[in-house]
Amino acid sequence: MAQNFNQSEKLQSKLSPQDWGSMEWLVEDSLVTGVGMSVAVMTLLKGKTSPLHRHPNCHEFIYLAQGKVEVSLDEKKVVLETGDSVLNPLGTIHGVRNLGAGDAKMVISYSQGARVYEEV
């Protein structure tokens, strides 16, 4: 179903600070009703790890814009360097550990506007 979004207004992001860094939500259903997708910039502080979790209702795409990280995908571990990306299929238990000398920055996209987040 097509939605009529107001294209004449700039989107306002929403910052969500965490112990390990932050998520800056650029677009999601709470910011644009019915948009049906989510995009965020994740900052993972030096030496930190995000909690293991899963999204039972969506896929997650991670693009590493800065740094070096290790992504856990169920039992597998994948090391990403700047410019690399990975896809976490729906329901995959995953987390990210910063391996770099500074903060890591990722652009993250989800296939749902209202993600379900389950820490495991």
Secondary structure by P-SEA (a helix, b strand, c coil): ccccccccbbbbbbbbbcccccccccccccccccccbbbbbbbbcccccccccccccbbbbbbbcbbbbbbbcccbbbbbccccccccccccccccccccccbbbbbbbbcccbbbbbcc
